[in-house]
Amino acid sequence: MDLKVGVIGTGAIGIEHIKRINEKVQGAYVTAVSDINVEQAKSLANQISAVFFETGEELIASTEVDIVVVTSWDPTHEKYVLEAIKHGKYVFCEKPLATDSAGCKRIVDAEIEAGKKLVQVGFMRRYDRGYIELKEAIETKKFGEPLMLHCAHRNPTADENYLTPMAIINTGIHEIDALRWLLQEDYVSAQMILPKQTSFTHEKLHDPQMLILETASGIHIDLEIFVNCQFGYDIKCDVVCETGEVGLEDPAYTHVKAKGKNYTKVAPDWQTRFVEAYDYEFELWIRSIQTGNLTGPTAWDGYVAAVTMDACGKARDTGERTLIQLPECPALYK
């Protein structure tokens, strides 16, 4: 029997996921939506023959909903995830799981009390073919031990609503999770460097920024976050090992030869660059619920990312290397 999905938050990413569930993923369909933009959400509900709910809490409690997707405004994520746990329903929450580590910890504690993993966080880099191949090379030690990672997260432009802290909270958070997953190691320290600024930024955004992370075994990671690079959406991750280097390539199915040049295109945005990863993420999420064994990023992963994010913010504000201290991972997540 197909799973009935309720989606809270029908903005850009919410609509993308609704289309993904209804048109691409087998075993589930959207039966309910909720959003503070009532008229838009009601119109969408009519288009897809779903029920509109005034509140996320009503949607979660409904018998018309088996599982929940949270794509609402970031500060509402925590309350909706906790509500889903209270009702014993599986919930997929786009990042961030909560706006700070304390909120993430409350979710972890609620899930432990429930005695079952119900939460998956939307860290979709884990489902990208390039990252999967990187992980295979690292785990098989094809080129020996990993020593350093050189990474970049570049966006073409950012508007004036994008502020300095968002470079970590909304952008670098993807790498914070993905690189920990690649290496299977926690971070022990973070350092932020604020280089010379691009002329394309604004007064409330320092751009670019550089994040330096160190793992428990001493692996060094440098991550460039540049959200006004102008030329496209560019994701880099080069893993330097003892006998070789393995790195991401921009996915491209064609190349162009013209006017004395031979080139491939750079993706214009995150939807284009990671569309297949998003599809695969939801396919595996639905499949894991059907088998009763969640395999994706957990609430604990969301908590660790938030602790690391907090340390990065402190490092940026103080200009000093900041230690990252984590409690022992609970048994539920081992």
RODO-2510 file (C-alpha; in nm, 4 decimals, decimal comma):
residues 334
     n   res          X          Y          Z
     1     m     0,0000     0,0000     0,0000
     2     d     0,1335     0,3433    -0,0945
     3     l     0,2330     0,5750     0,1891
     4     k     0,0310     0,8931     0,2366
     5     v     0,2631     1,1940     0,2651
     6     g     0,1881     1,5270     0,4326
     7     v     0,4084     1,8223     0,3334
     8     i     0,4478     2,1211     0,5657
     9     g     0,5849     2,4181     0,3728
    10     t     0,4964     2,4691     0,0077
    11     g     0,7645     2,7130    -0,0974
    12     a     1,0227     2,6380    -0,3664
    13     i     1,1809     2,3279    -0,2129
    14     g     0,8447     2,2021    -0,0844
    15     i     0,6951     2,2156    -0,4336
    16     e     1,0036     2,0421    -0,5755
    17     h     0,9615     1,7567    -0,3267
    18     i     0,5874     1,7283    -0,3909
    19     k     0,6552     1,6862    -0,7633
    20     r     0,9324     1,4392    -0,6819
    21     i     0,7074     1,2246    -0,4616
    22     n     0,4085     1,2311    -0,6953
    23     e     0,5892     1,2001    -1,0283
    24     k     0,9173     1,0158    -0,9690
    25     v     0,9105     0,8101    -0,6487
    26     q     0,7217     0,4837    -0,6241
    27     g     0,5321     0,3802    -0,3112
    28     a     0,4106     0,7193    -0,1897
    29     y     0,1914     1,0149    -0,2869
    30     v     0,1114     1,3535    -0,1315
    31     t    -0,2280     1,3634     0,0396
    32     a    -0,1974     1,6784     0,2520
    33     v    -0,0238     2,0172     0,2570
    34     s     0,0060     2,3097     0,4961
    35     d     0,1666     2,6519     0,4663
    36     i     0,1321     3,0006     0,6141
    37     n     0,0657     3,1242     0,2598
    38     v    -0,2876     2,9905     0,2741
    39     e    -0,4172     3,0826    -0,0704
    40     q    -0,1123     2,9470    -0,2518
    41     a    -0,1200     2,6237    -0,0502
    42     k    -0,4951     2,5767    -0,1049
    43     s    -0,4477     2,6250    -0,4772
    44     l    -0,1679     2,3691    -0,4800
    45     a    -0,3783     2,1241    -0,2787
    46     n    -0,6564     2,1527    -0,5368
    47     q    -0,4113     2,0922    -0,8206
    48     i    -0,2802     1,7667    -0,6716
    49     s    -0,6086     1,6488    -0,5102
    50     a    -0,4677     1,6856    -0,1595
    51     v    -0,6214     1,8183     0,1641
    52     f    -0,5155     2,1586     0,2963
    53     f    -0,4590     2,1964     0,6721
    54     e    -0,4459     2,5299     0,8505
    55     t    -0,1615     2,4160     1,0776
    56     g     0,1242     2,1702     1,0589
    57     e     0,0070     2,0136     1,3844
    58     e    -0,3323     1,9319     1,2343
    59     l    -0,1663     1,7792     0,9298
    60     i     0,0602     1,5588     1,1412
    61     a    -0,2303     1,4333     1,3544
    62     s    -0,4482     1,3512     1,0529
    63     t    -0,5273     0,9941     0,9541
    64     e    -0,4801     1,1156     0,5961
    65     v    -0,1052     1,1329     0,6669
    66     d     0,1279     0,8362     0,7265
    67     i     0,4606     1,0186     0,6994
    68     v     0,5640     1,3844     0,7094
    69     v     0,7946     1,6096     0,5068
    70     v     0,9000     1,9390     0,6703
    71     t     1,0120     2,2113     0,4280
    72     s     0,8789     2,5132     0,6158
    73     w     1,0593     2,8199     0,7527
    74     d     1,3740     2,7095     0,9415
    75     p     1,2613     2,8232     1,2910
    76     t     0,9524     2,5975     1,2663
    77     h     1,1407     2,2762     1,1901
    78     e     1,1960     2,1734     1,5507
    79     k     0,8330     2,1955     1,6620
    80     y     0,7032     1,9998     1,3633
    81     v     0,9647     1,7255     1,3983
    82     l     0,8863     1,6915     1,7699
    83     e     0,5157     1,6742     1,6887
    84     a     0,5759     1,3969     1,4354
    85     i     0,7792     1,2010     1,6905
    86     k     0,4963     1,2451     1,9439
    87     h     0,2575     1,0869     1,6934
    88     g     0,5033     0,8089     1,6089
    89     k     0,5283     0,9155     1,2433
    90     y     0,8360     0,9082     1,0225
    91     v     0,9465     1,2589     0,9327
    92     f     1,1841     1,3950     0,6700
    93     c     1,3137     1,7394     0,7676
    94     e     1,5075     1,9637     0,5340
    95     k     1,8186     2,1134     0,6894
    96     p     1,8599     2,2570     0,9421
    97     l     1,6967     2,0109     1,1807
    98     a     1,6675     2,3024     1,4263
    99     t     1,8111     2,6524     1,4398
   100     d     2,0685     2,5615     1,7073
   101     s     2,2307     2,2597     1,8716
   102     a     2,0043     2,2802     2,1771
   103     g     1,6980     2,2375     1,9543
   104     c     1,8585     1,9432     1,7765
   105     k     1,9393     1,7845     2,1129
   106     r     1,5743     1,8110     2,2171
   107     i     1,4808     1,6200     1,9030
   108     v     1,7463     1,3549     1,9721
   109     d     1,6186     1,3153     2,3296
   110     a     1,2565     1,2830     2,2107
   111     e     1,3519     1,0204     1,9549
   112     i     1,5507     0,8221     2,2122
   113     e     1,2502     0,8341     2,4444
   114     a     1,0328     0,7058     2,1598
   115     g     1,2794     0,4186     2,1246
   116     k     1,2860     0,4261     1,7443
   117     k     1,4551     0,6214     1,4676
   118     l     1,1824     0,8278     1,3009
   119     v     1,3756     1,1309     1,1752
   120     q     1,5748     1,1777     0,8564
   121     v     1,7535     1,5053     0,7803
   122     g     1,7785     1,6390     0,4258
   123     f     2,1545     1,6176     0,3788
   124     m     2,1286     1,5157     0,0139
   125     r     2,4987     1,5287    -0,0783
   126     r     2,5218     1,1712     0,0528
   127     y     2,3078     1,0623    -0,2435
   128     d     2,5134     1,2297    -0,5157
   129     r     2,6998     0,9839    -0,7389
   130     g     3,0224     1,1826    -0,7127
   131     y     3,0233     1,1784    -0,3326
   132     i     2,9314     0,8080    -0,3326
   133     e     3,2358     0,7355    -0,5503
   134     l     3,4560     0,9484    -0,3234
   135     k     3,3360     0,7502    -0,0229
   136     e     3,4120     0,4205    -0,1949
   137     a     3,7681     0,5350    -0,2742
   138     i     3,8213     0,6442     0,0873
   139     e     3,6756     0,3317     0,2477
   140     t     3,8622     0,0880     0,0216
   141     k     4,1854     0,2849     0,0805
   142     k     4,2484     0,2660    -0,2928
   143     f     4,5022     0,5462    -0,2607
   144     g     4,5943     0,4946     0,1041
   145     e     4,4780     0,7080     0,3941
   146     p     4,3082     1,0437     0,3289
   147     l     4,5267     1,3312     0,4495
   148     m     4,3666     1,6560     0,3292
   149     l     4,0475     1,7733     0,1603
   150     h     4,0255     2,0875    -0,0537
   151     c     3,6646     2,1917    -0,1054
   152     a     3,4593     2,4790    -0,2422
   153     h     3,0915     2,5742    -0,2363
   154     r     3,0253     2,8530    -0,4846
   155     n     2,6940     3,0153    -0,5748
   156     p     2,6562     3,2597    -0,8659
   157     t     2,4880     3,5350    -0,6615
   158     a     2,3328     3,6071    -0,3218
   159     d     2,0813     3,8827    -0,2523
   160     e     2,0809     4,1317     0,0354
   161     n     1,8823     3,8959     0,2587
   162     y     2,1830     3,6625     0,2659
   163     l     2,3974     3,7624     0,5673
   164     t     2,7470     3,6658     0,6843
   165     p     2,6408     3,3843     0,9257
   166     m     2,4392     3,2175     0,6491
   167     a     2,7605     3,1131     0,4756
   168     i     2,7801     2,8396     0,7398
   169     i     2,4167     2,8013     0,8478
   170     n     2,2684     2,7687     0,4984
   171     t     2,5614     2,6894     0,2696
   172     g     2,8611     2,5286     0,4405
   173     i     2,6312     2,3076     0,6483
   174     h     2,6057     2,0729     0,3482
   175     e     2,9810     2,0129     0,3465
   176     i     2,9931     1,9902     0,7259
   177     d     2,7679     1,6839     0,7080
   178     a     2,8917     1,5348     0,3807
   179     l     3,2609     1,5424     0,4706
   180     r     3,2003     1,3882     0,8143
   181     w     3,0016     1,1140     0,6388
   182     l     3,2784     1,0622     0,3817
   183     l     3,5496     1,0286     0,6444
   184     q     3,3417     0,8654     0,9216
   185     e     3,5144     1,0940     1,1715
   186     d     3,3955     1,3724     1,3968
   187     y     3,5545     1,7166     1,3865
   188     v     3,7700     1,8394     1,6746
   189     s     3,8258     2,2031     1,5768
   190     a     3,7104     2,4812     1,3462
   191     q     3,8745     2,7993     1,2259
   192     m     3,7295     3,0746     1,0054
   193     i     3,9276     3,3093     0,7804
   194     l     3,7677     3,6161     0,6206
   195     p     3,9676     3,6999     0,3045
   196     k     3,9552     4,0070     0,0844
   197     q     3,5965     4,0675    -0,0235
   198     t     3,4505     4,0552    -0,3705
   199     s     3,3074     4,3778    -0,5086
   200     f     2,9829     4,1887    -0,5759
   201     t     2,8892     4,1508    -0,2082
   202     h     2,7012     4,3926     0,0190
   203     e     2,7728     4,5500     0,3579
   204     k     2,6046     4,2748     0,5642
   205     l     2,7811     3,9859     0,3942
   206     h     3,1507     3,9057     0,4112
   207     d     3,2151     3,7107     0,0912
   208     p     3,4093     3,4891     0,0381
   209     q     3,4816     3,3004     0,3613
   210     m     3,7184     3,0142     0,4366
   211     l     3,6448     2,7369     0,6874
   212     i     3,9203     2,5092     0,8179
   213     l     3,8212     2,1889     0,9978
   214     e     4,0325     1,9216     1,1650
   215     t     3,9092     1,5677     1,2287
   216     a     3,9847     1,3339     1,5182
   217     s     4,2661     1,1607     1,3263
   218     g     4,4184     1,4904     1,2087
   219     i     4,2763     1,5142     0,8568
   220     h     4,2832     1,8779     0,7430
   221     i     3,9871     2,0230     0,5519
   222     d     3,9704     2,3649     0,3887
   223     l     3,6370     2,4836     0,2523
   224     e     3,5954     2,7967     0,0423
   225     i     3,2443     2,9441     0,0629
   226     f     3,1932     3,2012    -0,2126
   227     v     2,8296     3,2890    -0,2810
   228     n     2,8820     3,5650    -0,5395
   229     c     3,1253     3,3926    -0,7741
   230     q     2,9184     3,5068    -1,0774
   231     f     2,9980     3,2122    -1,3070
   232     g     2,7678     2,9356    -1,1774
   233     y     2,6944     2,6845    -0,9028
   234     d     3,0290     2,5150    -0,8448
   235     i     3,0953     2,2351    -0,5964
   236     k     3,4494     2,1055    -0,5404
   237     c     3,5862     1,8290    -0,3203
   238     d     3,9385     1,6973    -0,3783
   239     v     4,0570     1,4253    -0,1396
   240     v     4,4376     1,4072    -0,1146
   241     c     4,5517     1,0604    -0,0097
   242     e     4,8918     0,8978     0,0421
   243     t     4,9345     0,7780    -0,3186
   244     g     4,6779     0,9745    -0,5167
   245     e     4,4012     1,2293    -0,5289
   246     v     4,0324     1,1753    -0,6064
   247     g     3,7899     1,4603    -0,6624
   248     l     3,4470     1,5624    -0,7870
   249     e     3,3847     1,6591    -1,1482
   250     d     3,1038     1,8835    -1,2677
   251     p     2,8420     1,6452    -1,4099
   252     a     2,8130     1,7073    -1,7826
   253     y     2,6685     1,4990    -2,0644
   254     t     2,7813     1,7183    -2,3509
   255     h     3,0648     1,9537    -2,4370
   256     v     3,0866     2,2465    -2,6754
   257     k     3,3540     2,3233    -2,9336
   258     a     3,3141     2,6698    -3,0837
   259     k     3,5139     2,9853    -3,1545
   260     g     3,8460     2,8269    -3,0666
   261     k     3,7230     2,6850    -2,7343
   262     n     3,6385     2,3385    -2,6018
   263     y     3,4321     2,3533    -2,2831
   264     t     3,1604     2,2053    -2,0645
   265     k     2,8958     2,4090    -1,8848
   266     v     2,8864     2,4897    -1,5128
   267     a     2,5512     2,4169    -1,3442
   268     p     2,3476     2,7360    -1,2926
   269     d     2,1933     2,6346    -0,9576
   270     w     2,1595     2,3640    -0,6917
   271     q     1,8430     2,2175    -0,8455
   272     t     2,0274     2,1419    -1,1689
   273     r     2,3486     2,0181    -1,0049
   274     f     2,1849     1,7811    -0,7551
   275     v     1,8490     1,6867    -0,9085
   276     e     1,9426     1,3175    -0,9340
   277     a     2,0680     1,3133    -0,5748
   278     y     1,7378     1,4569    -0,4497
   279     d     1,5461     1,1931    -0,6441
   280     y     1,7618     0,9111    -0,5075
   281     e     1,7358     1,0519    -0,1539
   282     f     1,3550     1,0316    -0,1565
   283     e     1,3517     0,6954    -0,3304
   284     l     1,5668     0,5442    -0,0541
   285     w     1,3746     0,7253     0,2219
   286     i     1,0421     0,5766     0,1094
   287     r     1,2011     0,2347     0,0628
   288     s     1,3597     0,2426     0,4094
   289     i     1,0249     0,3296     0,5720
   290     q     0,8599     0,0401     0,3891
   291     t     1,1224    -0,1948     0,5328
   292     g     1,1108    -0,0294     0,8777
   293     n     1,4814     0,0567     0,8815
   294     l     1,5841     0,4196     0,8231
   295     t     1,9274     0,4396     0,6596
   296     g     1,9662     0,8118     0,5893
   297     p     2,1078     1,1040     0,7907
   298     t     1,9748     1,0834     1,1465
   299     a     1,8716     1,3319     1,4127
   300     w     2,2141     1,2698     1,5677
   301     d     2,3788     1,3745     1,2403
   302     g     2,1666     1,6895     1,2501
   303     y     2,2803     1,7549     1,6073
   304     v     2,6496     1,7041     1,5266
   305     a     2,6185     1,9386     1,2281
   306     a     2,4582     2,2016     1,4534
   307     v     2,7331     2,1728     1,7178
   308     t     2,9923     2,2135     1,4426
   309     m     2,7975     2,5073     1,2995
   310     d     2,7960     2,6768     1,6405
   311     a     3,1736     2,6301     1,6696
   312     c     3,2229     2,7817     1,3248
   313     g     3,0207     3,0855     1,4261
   314     k     3,2299     3,1296     1,7393
   315     a     3,5510     3,0905     1,5392
   316     r     3,4353     3,3548     1,2915
   317     d     3,3382     3,6019     1,5654
   318     t     3,6547     3,5557     1,7745
   319     g     3,9066     3,4973     1,4976
   320     e     4,0401     3,2017     1,6950
   321     r     4,0558     2,8253     1,6447
   322     t     3,7581     2,6773     1,8317
   323     l     3,7443     2,3283     1,9790
   324     i     3,4460     2,1066     1,8985
   325     q     3,3326     1,8836     2,1837
   326     l     3,0613     1,6216     2,1465
   327     p     2,8962     1,3885     2,3969
   328     e     2,9120     1,0150     2,3297
   329     c     2,6871     0,9004     2,0475
   330     p     2,3707     0,7390     2,1917
   331     a     2,3160     0,3672     2,1309
   332     l     2,0132     0,4327     1,9083
   333     y     2,2391     0,5887     1,6441
   334     k     2,5274     0,3408     1,6521
***
